[in-house]
């Protein structure tokens, strides 16, 4: 089977981009939770304030979902601060 060189180069370029994207996604899924845990250990008052906000919005009978985002600004601010605190992607992108 003959594949034109131009298509092969394009395909290799696309595979490289997908590999880098997969690497960044895996870094976000690994680094962000550890950073959040570290931040909550270092600042327990922020943890308890976020916990009380989540308990007030969600209650004890279910887990939070994306529809609760509007009702919990402090928790969203903590997540944004953690991602700002230790960026998981290179700053040159």
Secondary structure, 3 states (H helix, E strand, C coil): CCCCHHHHHHHHHHHHHHHHHHHHHHHHHHHHHHHHHHHHHHCHHHHHHHHHHHHHHHCCCCCCCHHHCCCCHHHHHHHHHHHHHCCCCCCCC
